[in-house]
């Protein structure tokens, strides 16, 4: 199952699970990222890190290390 940092630009996915340390997991939940939420990778920074992710009506910047803890199912 791919993680959020592996999704190509413009593709959508649904968050299936998150396996992060407790502090990071709490931060991701506070940002509105939770299981079942649809997300789309909007853009990458010039050097590839961080990535910009759209979730509902919110756009977030996440480091690839943070996004690698979010497992997604691709949506066509």
HTML snippet that shows the backbone in 3Dmol.js (N, CA, C, O; Angstrom):
<script src="https://3Dmol.org/build/3Dmol-min.js"></script>
<div id="view" style="width:600px;height:400px;position:relative"></div>
<script>
const pdb = `
ATOM      1  N   UNK A   1       0.852  -1.168   0.000  1.00  0.00           N
ATOM      2  CA  UNK A   1       0.000   0.000   0.000  1.00  0.00           C
ATOM      3  C   UNK A   1       0.903   1.238   0.000  1.00  0.00           C
ATOM      4  O   UNK A   1       1.808   1.340   0.829  1.00  0.00           O
ATOM      5  N   UNK A   2       0.666   2.183  -0.926  1.00  0.00           N
ATOM      6  CA  UNK A   2       1.522   3.363  -0.988  1.00  0.00           C
ATOM      7  C   UNK A   2       1.290   4.304   0.195  1.00  0.00           C
ATOM      8  O   UNK A   2       0.247   4.276   0.848  1.00  0.00           O
ATOM      9  N   UNK A   3       2.286   5.124   0.440  1.00  0.00           N
ATOM     10  CA  UNK A   3       2.145   6.151   1.467  1.00  0.00           C
ATOM     11  C   UNK A   3       1.959   7.498   0.770  1.00  0.00           C
ATOM     12  O   UNK A   3       2.188   7.619  -0.434  1.00  0.00           O
ATOM     13  N   UNK A   4       1.552   8.485   1.517  1.00  0.00           N
ATOM     14  CA  UNK A   4       1.211   9.787   0.947  1.00  0.00           C
ATOM     15  C   UNK A   4       2.386  10.424   0.213  1.00  0.00           C
ATOM     16  O   UNK A   4       2.177  11.130  -0.774  1.00  0.00           O
ATOM     17  N   UNK A   5       3.591  10.198   0.662  1.00  0.00           N
ATOM     18  CA  UNK A   5       4.756  10.786  -0.012  1.00  0.00           C
ATOM     19  C   UNK A   5       5.064  10.117  -1.349  1.00  0.00           C
ATOM     20  O   UNK A   5       5.865  10.642  -2.123  1.00  0.00           O
ATOM     21  N   UNK A   6       4.445   8.967  -1.640  1.00  0.00           N
ATOM     22  CA  UNK A   6       4.697   8.241  -2.890  1.00  0.00           C
ATOM     23  C   UNK A   6       3.645   8.520  -3.964  1.00  0.00           C
ATOM     24  O   UNK A   6       3.794   8.059  -5.096  1.00  0.00           O
ATOM     25  N   UNK A   7       2.602   9.253  -3.641  1.00  0.00           N
ATOM     26  CA  UNK A   7       1.531   9.533  -4.605  1.00  0.00           C
ATOM     27  C   UNK A   7       2.021  10.572  -5.620  1.00  0.00           C
ATOM     28  O   UNK A   7       2.607  11.581  -5.228  1.00  0.00           O
ATOM     29  N   UNK A   8       1.789  10.340  -6.917  1.00  0.00           N
ATOM     30  CA  UNK A   8       2.186  11.324  -7.933  1.00  0.00           C
ATOM     31  C   UNK A   8       1.358  12.611  -7.818  1.00  0.00           C
ATOM     32  O   UNK A   8       0.259  12.614  -7.264  1.00  0.00           O
ATOM     33  N   UNK A   9       1.906  13.682  -8.346  1.00  0.00           N
ATOM     34  CA  UNK A   9       1.197  14.961  -8.341  1.00  0.00           C
ATOM     35  C   UNK A   9      -0.176  14.838  -8.981  1.00  0.00           C
ATOM     36  O   UNK A   9      -0.334  14.202 -10.023  1.00  0.00           O
ATOM     37  N   UNK A  10      -1.164  15.453  -8.349  1.00  0.00           N
ATOM     38  CA  UNK A  10      -2.515  15.483  -8.896  1.00  0.00           C
ATOM     39  C   UNK A  10      -3.369  14.271  -8.583  1.00  0.00           C
ATOM     40  O   UNK A  10      -4.582  14.313  -8.789  1.00  0.00           O
ATOM     41  N   UNK A  11      -2.782  13.198  -8.096  1.00  0.00           N
ATOM     42  CA  UNK A  11      -3.561  11.986  -7.794  1.00  0.00           C
ATOM     43  C   UNK A  11      -4.254  12.120  -6.455  1.00  0.00           C
ATOM     44  O   UNK A  11      -3.765  12.789  -5.545  1.00  0.00           O
ATOM     45  N   UNK A  12      -5.404  11.473  -6.353  1.00  0.00           N
ATOM     46  CA  UNK A  12      -6.161  11.460  -5.107  1.00  0.00           C
ATOM     47  C   UNK A  12      -6.008  10.111  -4.426  1.00  0.00           C
ATOM     48  O   UNK A  12      -5.779   9.084  -5.064  1.00  0.00           O
ATOM     49  N   UNK A  13      -6.143  10.152  -3.117  1.00  0.00           N
ATOM     50  CA  UNK A  13      -6.117   8.935  -2.336  1.00  0.00           C
ATOM     51  C   UNK A  13      -6.990   9.088  -1.109  1.00  0.00           C
ATOM     52  O   UNK A  13      -7.330  10.200  -0.703  1.00  0.00           O
ATOM     53  N   UNK A  14      -7.345   7.969  -0.530  1.00  0.00           N
ATOM     54  CA  UNK A  14      -8.115   7.963   0.714  1.00  0.00           C
ATOM     55  C   UNK A  14      -7.205   7.400   1.803  1.00  0.00           C
ATOM     56  O   UNK A  14      -6.584   6.352   1.626  1.00  0.00           O
ATOM     57  N   UNK A  15      -7.133   8.105   2.925  1.00  0.00           N
ATOM     58  CA  UNK A  15      -6.274   7.662   4.020  1.00  0.00           C
ATOM     59  C   UNK A  15      -6.827   6.359   4.589  1.00  0.00           C
ATOM     60  O   UNK A  15      -7.970   6.297   5.041  1.00  0.00           O
ATOM     61  N   UNK A  16      -5.997   5.326   4.559  1.00  0.00           N
ATOM     62  CA  UNK A  16      -6.388   4.012   5.058  1.00  0.00           C
ATOM     63  C   UNK A  16      -5.942   3.821   6.501  1.00  0.00           C
ATOM     64  O   UNK A  16      -6.697   3.308   7.327  1.00  0.00           O
ATOM     65  N   UNK A  17      -4.710   4.236   6.803  1.00  0.00           N
ATOM     66  CA  UNK A  17      -4.201   4.108   8.171  1.00  0.00           C
ATOM     67  C   UNK A  17      -3.022   5.056   8.356  1.00  0.00           C
ATOM     68  O   UNK A  17      -2.423   5.530   7.391  1.00  0.00           O
ATOM     69  N   UNK A  18      -2.708   5.317   9.616  1.00  0.00           N
ATOM     70  CA  UNK A  18      -1.557   6.151   9.954  1.00  0.00           C
ATOM     71  C   UNK A  18      -0.769   5.432  11.035  1.00  0.00           C
ATOM     72  O   UNK A  18      -1.315   5.046  12.069  1.00  0.00           O
ATOM     73  N   UNK A  19       0.519   5.257  10.782  1.00  0.00           N
ATOM     74  CA  UNK A  19       1.383   4.563  11.749  1.00  0.00           C
ATOM     75  C   UNK A  19       2.539   5.483  12.121  1.00  0.00           C
ATOM     76  O   UNK A  19       3.665   5.313  11.653  1.00  0.00           O
ATOM     77  N   UNK A  20       2.242   6.447  12.961  1.00  0.00           N
ATOM     78  CA  UNK A  20       3.232   7.450  13.346  1.00  0.00           C
ATOM     79  C   UNK A  20       3.453   7.410  14.856  1.00  0.00           C
ATOM     80  O   UNK A  20       2.624   6.878  15.594  1.00  0.00           O
ATOM     81  N   UNK A  21       4.569   7.970  15.312  1.00  0.00           N
ATOM     82  CA  UNK A  21       4.775   8.111  16.756  1.00  0.00           C
ATOM     83  C   UNK A  21       3.641   8.953  17.355  1.00  0.00           C
ATOM     84  O   UNK A  21       3.056   9.777  16.651  1.00  0.00           O
ATOM     85  N   UNK A  22       3.327   8.764  18.623  1.00  0.00           N
ATOM     86  CA  UNK A  22       2.172   9.436  19.233  1.00  0.00           C
ATOM     87  C   UNK A  22       2.128  10.952  19.038  1.00  0.00           C
ATOM     88  O   UNK A  22       1.059  11.498  18.764  1.00  0.00           O
ATOM     89  N   UNK A  23       3.257  11.641  19.171  1.00  0.00           N
ATOM     90  CA  UNK A  23       3.274  13.093  19.011  1.00  0.00           C
ATOM     91  C   UNK A  23       2.926  13.528  17.600  1.00  0.00           C
ATOM     92  O   UNK A  23       2.149  14.463  17.404  1.00  0.00           O
ATOM     93  N   UNK A  24       3.502  12.847  16.615  1.00  0.00           N
ATOM     94  CA  UNK A  24       3.223  13.162  15.216  1.00  0.00           C
ATOM     95  C   UNK A  24       1.794  12.779  14.859  1.00  0.00           C
ATOM     96  O   UNK A  24       1.116  13.515  14.143  1.00  0.00           O
ATOM     97  N   UNK A  25       1.332  11.640  15.348  1.00  0.00           N
ATOM     98  CA  UNK A  25      -0.040  11.214  15.076  1.00  0.00           C
ATOM     99  C   UNK A  25      -1.032  12.250  15.600  1.00  0.00           C
ATOM    100  O   UNK A  25      -2.006  12.570  14.920  1.00  0.00           O
ATOM    101  N   UNK A  26      -0.799  12.770  16.784  1.00  0.00           N
ATOM    102  CA  UNK A  26      -1.666  13.803  17.353  1.00  0.00           C
ATOM    103  C   UNK A  26      -1.660  15.049  16.479  1.00  0.00           C
ATOM    104  O   UNK A  26      -2.711  15.648  16.248  1.00  0.00           O
ATOM    105  N   UNK A  27      -0.494  15.444  15.993  1.00  0.00           N
ATOM    106  CA  UNK A  27      -0.384  16.630  15.132  1.00  0.00           C
ATOM    107  C   UNK A  27      -1.151  16.430  13.831  1.00  0.00           C
ATOM    108  O   UNK A  27      -1.864  17.331  13.389  1.00  0.00           O
ATOM    109  N   UNK A  28      -1.013  15.264  13.214  1.00  0.00           N
ATOM    110  CA  UNK A  28      -1.715  14.984  11.965  1.00  0.00           C
ATOM    111  C   UNK A  28      -3.232  15.011  12.165  1.00  0.00           C
ATOM    112  O   UNK A  28      -3.965  15.534  11.326  1.00  0.00           O
ATOM    113  N   UNK A  29      -3.690  14.452  13.266  1.00  0.00           N
ATOM    114  CA  UNK A  29      -5.122  14.471  13.567  1.00  0.00           C
ATOM    115  C   UNK A  29      -5.612  15.900  13.798  1.00  0.00           C
ATOM    116  O   UNK A  29      -6.708  16.254  13.363  1.00  0.00           O
ATOM    117  N   UNK A  30      -4.820  16.713  14.472  1.00  0.00           N
ATOM    118  CA  UNK A  30      -5.193  18.107  14.702  1.00  0.00           C
ATOM    119  C   UNK A  30      -5.259  18.902  13.405  1.00  0.00           C
ATOM    120  O   UNK A  30      -6.031  19.855  13.296  1.00  0.00           O
ATOM    121  N   UNK A  31      -4.456  18.512  12.425  1.00  0.00           N
ATOM    122  CA  UNK A  31      -4.480  19.162  11.116  1.00  0.00           C
ATOM    123  C   UNK A  31      -5.667  18.699  10.266  1.00  0.00           C
ATOM    124  O   UNK A  31      -5.907  19.250   9.192  1.00  0.00           O
ATOM    125  N   UNK A  32      -6.402  17.703  10.731  1.00  0.00           N
ATOM    126  CA  UNK A  32      -7.580  17.226  10.015  1.00  0.00           C
ATOM    127  C   UNK A  32      -7.348  15.989   9.172  1.00  0.00           C
ATOM    128  O   UNK A  32      -8.241  15.574   8.432  1.00  0.00           O
ATOM    129  N   UNK A  33      -6.180  15.393   9.265  1.00  0.00           N
ATOM    130  CA  UNK A  33      -5.902  14.168   8.516  1.00  0.00           C
ATOM    131  C   UNK A  33      -6.309  12.983   9.375  1.00  0.00           C
ATOM    132  O   UNK A  33      -5.725  12.736  10.430  1.00  0.00           O
ATOM    133  N   UNK A  34      -7.311  12.256   8.917  1.00  0.00           N
ATOM    134  CA  UNK A  34      -7.758  11.078   9.656  1.00  0.00           C
ATOM    135  C   UNK A  34      -8.196  10.004   8.677  1.00  0.00           C
ATOM    136  O   UNK A  34      -8.409  10.277   7.496  1.00  0.00           O
ATOM    137  N   UNK A  35      -8.326   8.804   9.166  1.00  0.00           N
ATOM    138  CA  UNK A  35      -8.684   7.667   8.314  1.00  0.00           C
ATOM    139  C   UNK A  35     -10.003   7.947   7.604  1.00  0.00           C
ATOM    140  O   UNK A  35     -10.949   8.453   8.208  1.00  0.00           O
ATOM    141  N   UNK A  36     -10.056   7.612   6.313  1.00  0.00           N
ATOM    142  CA  UNK A  36     -11.245   7.825   5.506  1.00  0.00           C
ATOM    143  C   UNK A  36     -11.257   9.150   4.773  1.00  0.00           C
ATOM    144  O   UNK A  36     -12.075   9.345   3.874  1.00  0.00           O
ATOM    145  N   UNK A  37     -10.378  10.057   5.128  1.00  0.00           N
ATOM    146  CA  UNK A  37     -10.310  11.386   4.508  1.00  0.00           C
ATOM    147  C   UNK A  37      -9.668  11.289   3.125  1.00  0.00           C
ATOM    148  O   UNK A  37      -8.682  10.575   2.947  1.00  0.00           O
ATOM    149  N   UNK A  38     -10.229  12.008   2.144  1.00  0.00           N
ATOM    150  CA  UNK A  38      -9.644  12.060   0.815  1.00  0.00           C
ATOM    151  C   UNK A  38      -8.585  13.147   0.773  1.00  0.00           C
ATOM    152  O   UNK A  38      -8.787  14.244   1.295  1.00  0.00           O
ATOM    153  N   UNK A  39      -7.459  12.838   0.152  1.00  0.00           N
ATOM    154  CA  UNK A  39      -6.359  13.790   0.030  1.00  0.00           C
ATOM    155  C   UNK A  39      -5.849  13.789  -1.406  1.00  0.00           C
ATOM    156  O   UNK A  39      -5.989  12.803  -2.130  1.00  0.00           O
ATOM    157  N   UNK A  40      -5.257  14.911  -1.804  1.00  0.00           N
ATOM    158  CA  UNK A  40      -4.679  15.031  -3.143  1.00  0.00           C
ATOM    159  C   UNK A  40      -3.354  15.755  -3.013  1.00  0.00           C
ATOM    160  O   UNK A  40      -3.257  16.764  -2.315  1.00  0.00           O
ATOM    161  N   UNK A  41      -2.334  15.244  -3.682  1.00  0.00           N
ATOM    162  CA  UNK A  41      -1.029  15.896  -3.684  1.00  0.00           C
ATOM    163  C   UNK A  41      -1.081  17.020  -4.707  1.00  0.00           C
ATOM    164  O   UNK A  41      -1.287  16.778  -5.896  1.00  0.00           O
ATOM    165  N   UNK A  42      -0.893  18.261  -4.237  1.00  0.00           N
ATOM    166  CA  UNK A  42      -1.020  19.435  -5.089  1.00  0.00           C
ATOM    167  C   UNK A  42       0.302  19.798  -5.742  1.00  0.00           C
ATOM    168  O   UNK A  42       0.356  20.022  -6.951  1.00  0.00           O
ATOM    169  N   UNK A  43       1.366  19.859  -4.955  1.00  0.00           N
ATOM    170  CA  UNK A  43       2.661  20.251  -5.504  1.00  0.00           C
ATOM    171  C   UNK A  43       3.797  19.795  -4.592  1.00  0.00           C
ATOM    172  O   UNK A  43       3.590  19.418  -3.439  1.00  0.00           O
ATOM    173  N   UNK A  44       4.991  19.845  -5.147  1.00  0.00           N
ATOM    174  CA  UNK A  44       6.214  19.556  -4.397  1.00  0.00           C
ATOM    175  C   UNK A  44       7.037  20.835  -4.364  1.00  0.00           C
ATOM    176  O   UNK A  44       6.977  21.635  -5.298  1.00  0.00           O
ATOM    177  N   UNK A  45       7.795  21.032  -3.314  1.00  0.00           N
ATOM    178  CA  UNK A  45       8.741  22.141  -3.265  1.00  0.00           C
ATOM    179  C   UNK A  45       9.822  21.902  -4.319  1.00  0.00           C
ATOM    180  O   UNK A  45       9.984  20.773  -4.783  1.00  0.00           O
ATOM    181  N   UNK A  46      10.558  22.937  -4.704  1.00  0.00           N
ATOM    182  CA  UNK A  46      11.575  22.777  -5.760  1.00  0.00           C
ATOM    183  C   UNK A  46      12.557  21.631  -5.541  1.00  0.00           C
ATOM    184  O   UNK A  46      12.972  20.991  -6.508  1.00  0.00           O
ATOM    185  N   UNK A  47      12.936  21.359  -4.307  1.00  0.00           N
ATOM    186  CA  UNK A  47      13.864  20.252  -4.044  1.00  0.00           C
ATOM    187  C   UNK A  47      13.137  18.970  -3.646  1.00  0.00           C
ATOM    188  O   UNK A  47      13.769  17.997  -3.234  1.00  0.00           O
ATOM    189  N   UNK A  48      11.790  18.968  -3.770  1.00  0.00           N
ATOM    190  CA  UNK A  48      11.012  17.760  -3.512  1.00  0.00           C
ATOM    191  C   UNK A  48      10.460  17.630  -2.104  1.00  0.00           C
ATOM    192  O   UNK A  48       9.642  16.748  -1.846  1.00  0.00           O
ATOM    193  N   UNK A  49      10.883  18.479  -1.198  1.00  0.00           N
ATOM    194  CA  UNK A  49      10.424  18.373   0.189  1.00  0.00           C
ATOM    195  C   UNK A  49      10.278  19.774   0.753  1.00  0.00           C
ATOM    196  O   UNK A  49      11.252  20.526   0.714  1.00  0.00           O
ATOM    197  N   UNK A  50       9.134  20.172   1.273  1.00  0.00           N
ATOM    198  CA  UNK A  50       7.946  19.393   1.605  1.00  0.00           C
ATOM    199  C   UNK A  50       7.004  19.246   0.406  1.00  0.00           C
ATOM    200  O   UNK A  50       7.279  19.731  -0.692  1.00  0.00           O
ATOM    201  N   UNK A  51       5.889  18.563   0.654  1.00  0.00           N
ATOM    202  CA  UNK A  51       4.844  18.428  -0.357  1.00  0.00           C
ATOM    203  C   UNK A  51       3.610  19.169   0.146  1.00  0.00           C
ATOM    204  O   UNK A  51       3.390  19.290   1.352  1.00  0.00           O
ATOM    205  N   UNK A  52       2.805  19.666  -0.801  1.00  0.00           N
ATOM    206  CA  UNK A  52       1.555  20.332  -0.440  1.00  0.00           C
ATOM    207  C   UNK A  52       0.418  19.365  -0.711  1.00  0.00           C
ATOM    208  O   UNK A  52       0.328  18.777  -1.789  1.00  0.00           O
ATOM    209  N   UNK A  53      -0.452  19.205   0.285  1.00  0.00           N
ATOM    210  CA  UNK A  53      -1.544  18.240   0.225  1.00  0.00           C
ATOM    211  C   UNK A  53      -2.861  18.977   0.454  1.00  0.00           C
ATOM    212  O   UNK A  53      -2.965  19.829   1.336  1.00  0.00           O
ATOM    213  N   UNK A  54      -3.861  18.636  -0.352  1.00  0.00           N
ATOM    214  CA  UNK A  54      -5.197  19.209  -0.187  1.00  0.00           C
ATOM    215  C   UNK A  54      -6.093  18.169   0.471  1.00  0.00           C
ATOM    216  O   UNK A  54      -6.171  17.024   0.024  1.00  0.00           O
ATOM    217  N   UNK A  55      -6.761  18.580   1.532  1.00  0.00           N
ATOM    218  CA  UNK A  55      -7.667  17.710   2.266  1.00  0.00           C
ATOM    219  C   UNK A  55      -8.935  18.501   2.554  1.00  0.00           C
ATOM    220  O   UNK A  55      -8.879  19.532   3.224  1.00  0.00           O
ATOM    221  N   UNK A  56     -10.068  18.039   2.063  1.00  0.00           N
ATOM    222  CA  UNK A  56     -11.326  18.781   2.165  1.00  0.00           C
ATOM    223  C   UNK A  56     -11.101  20.167   1.571  1.00  0.00           C
ATOM    224  O   UNK A  56     -10.813  20.284   0.380  1.00  0.00           O
ATOM    225  N   UNK A  57     -11.226  21.203   2.365  1.00  0.00           N
ATOM    226  CA  UNK A  57     -11.024  22.566   1.873  1.00  0.00           C
ATOM    227  C   UNK A  57      -9.733  23.169   2.395  1.00  0.00           C
ATOM    228  O   UNK A  57      -9.555  24.386   2.347  1.00  0.00           O
ATOM    229  N   UNK A  58      -8.830  22.335   2.892  1.00  0.00           N
ATOM    230  CA  UNK A  58      -7.593  22.796   3.516  1.00  0.00           C
ATOM    231  C   UNK A  58      -6.383  22.335   2.709  1.00  0.00           C
ATOM    232  O   UNK A  58      -6.382  21.240   2.146  1.00  0.00           O
ATOM    233  N   UNK A  59      -5.370  23.169   2.659  1.00  0.00           N
ATOM    234  CA  UNK A  59      -4.097  22.791   2.054  1.00  0.00           C
ATOM    235  C   UNK A  59      -3.030  22.790   3.140  1.00  0.00           C
ATOM    236  O   UNK A  59      -2.921  23.733   3.923  1.00  0.00           O
ATOM    237  N   UNK A  60      -2.251  21.725   3.176  1.00  0.00           N
ATOM    238  CA  UNK A  60      -1.222  21.555   4.193  1.00  0.00           C
ATOM    239  C   UNK A  60       0.124  21.294   3.534  1.00  0.00           C
ATOM    240  O   UNK A  60       0.190  20.706   2.455  1.00  0.00           O
ATOM    241  N   UNK A  61       1.177  21.724   4.174  1.00  0.00           N
ATOM    242  CA  UNK A  61       2.525  21.356   3.758  1.00  0.00           C
ATOM    243  C   UNK A  61       3.044  20.341   4.760  1.00  0.00           C
ATOM    244  O   UNK A  61       3.052  20.584   5.967  1.00  0.00           O
ATOM    245  N   UNK A  62       3.475  19.210   4.246  1.00  0.00           N
ATOM    246  CA  UNK A  62       3.999  18.136   5.094  1.00  0.00           C
ATOM    247  C   UNK A  62       5.384  17.742   4.605  1.00  0.00           C
ATOM    248  O   UNK A  62       5.641  17.687   3.403  1.00  0.00           O
ATOM    249  N   UNK A  63       6.263  17.471   5.544  1.00  0.00           N
ATOM    250  CA  UNK A  63       7.554  16.909   5.175  1.00  0.00           C
ATOM    251  C   UNK A  63       7.325  15.492   4.663  1.00  0.00           C
ATOM    252  O   UNK A  63       6.378  14.820   5.072  1.00  0.00           O
ATOM    253  N   UNK A  64       8.186  15.050   3.778  1.00  0.00           N
ATOM    254  CA  UNK A  64       8.043  13.685   3.263  1.00  0.00           C
ATOM    255  C   UNK A  64       8.157  12.660   4.385  1.00  0.00           C
ATOM    256  O   UNK A  64       7.509  11.613   4.341  1.00  0.00           O
ATOM    257  N   UNK A  65       8.973  12.956   5.385  1.00  0.00           N
ATOM    258  CA  UNK A  65       9.116  12.042   6.525  1.00  0.00           C
ATOM    259  C   UNK A  65       7.793  11.907   7.270  1.00  0.00           C
ATOM    260  O   UNK A  65       7.466  10.825   7.759  1.00  0.00           O
ATOM    261  N   UNK A  66       7.031  12.992   7.361  1.00  0.00           N
ATOM    262  CA  UNK A  66       5.714  12.933   8.015  1.00  0.00           C
ATOM    263  C   UNK A  66       4.710  12.206   7.130  1.00  0.00           C
ATOM    264  O   UNK A  66       3.941  11.373   7.610  1.00  0.00           O
ATOM    265  N   UNK A  67       4.717  12.524   5.836  1.00  0.00           N
ATOM    266  CA  UNK A  67       3.770  11.916   4.897  1.00  0.00           C
ATOM    267  C   UNK A  67       4.011  10.414   4.737  1.00  0.00           C
ATOM    268  O   UNK A  67       3.101   9.677   4.356  1.00  0.00           O
ATOM    269  N   UNK A  68       5.222   9.961   5.024  1.00  0.00           N
ATOM    270  CA  UNK A  68       5.524   8.533   4.860  1.00  0.00           C
ATOM    271  C   UNK A  68       4.820   7.663   5.905  1.00  0.00           C
ATOM    272  O   UNK A  68       4.812   6.438   5.781  1.00  0.00           O
ATOM    273  N   UNK A  69       4.237   8.275   6.921  1.00  0.00           N
ATOM    274  CA  UNK A  69       3.500   7.522   7.953  1.00  0.00           C
ATOM    275  C   UNK A  69       2.011   7.370   7.623  1.00  0.00           C
ATOM    276  O   UNK A  69       1.263   6.728   8.360  1.00  0.00           O
ATOM    277  N   UNK A  70       1.593   7.978   6.496  1.00  0.00           N
ATOM    278  CA  UNK A  70       0.162   7.968   6.128  1.00  0.00           C
ATOM    279  C   UNK A  70      -0.020   7.019   4.954  1.00  0.00           C
ATOM    280  O   UNK A  70       0.471   7.290   3.858  1.00  0.00           O
ATOM    281  N   UNK A  71      -0.715   5.918   5.168  1.00  0.00           N
ATOM    282  CA  UNK A  71      -0.961   4.907   4.126  1.00  0.00           C
ATOM    283  C   UNK A  71      -2.284   5.237   3.435  1.00  0.00           C
ATOM    284  O   UNK A  71      -3.299   5.498   4.081  1.00  0.00           O
ATOM    285  N   UNK A  72      -2.238   5.217   2.102  1.00  0.00           N
ATOM    286  CA  UNK A  72      -3.410   5.618   1.324  1.00  0.00           C
ATOM    287  C   UNK A  72      -3.785   4.568   0.291  1.00  0.00           C
ATOM    288  O   UNK A  72      -2.966   3.744  -0.116  1.00  0.00           O
ATOM    289  N   UNK A  73      -5.040   4.623  -0.118  1.00  0.00           N
ATOM    290  CA  UNK A  73      -5.548   3.815  -1.225  1.00  0.00           C
ATOM    291  C   UNK A  73      -5.840   4.793  -2.353  1.00  0.00           C
ATOM    292  O   UNK A  73      -6.603   5.739  -2.164  1.00  0.00           O
ATOM    293  N   UNK A  74      -5.246   4.582  -3.520  1.00  0.00           N
ATOM    294  CA  UNK A  74      -5.439   5.494  -4.640  1.00  0.00           C
ATOM    295  C   UNK A  74      -6.879   5.463  -5.135  1.00  0.00           C
ATOM    296  O   UNK A  74      -7.525   4.416  -5.157  1.00  0.00           O
ATOM    297  N   UNK A  75      -7.362   6.628  -5.529  1.00  0.00           N
ATOM    298  CA  UNK A  75      -8.725   6.772  -6.069  1.00  0.00           C
ATOM    299  C   UNK A  75      -8.579   7.158  -7.535  1.00  0.00           C
ATOM    300  O   UNK A  75      -7.765   8.018  -7.869  1.00  0.00           O
ATOM    301  N   UNK A  76      -9.348   6.540  -8.400  1.00  0.00           N
ATOM    302  CA  UNK A  76      -9.273   6.864  -9.839  1.00  0.00           C
ATOM    303  C   UNK A  76     -10.025   8.125 -10.157  1.00  0.00           C
ATOM    304  O   UNK A  76     -10.066   8.544 -11.314  1.00  0.00           O
TER     305      UNK A  76
END
`;
const viewer = $3Dmol.createViewer("view");
viewer.addModel(pdb, "pdb");
viewer.setStyle({}, {cartoon: {color: "spectrum"}});
viewer.zoomTo();
viewer.render();
</script>
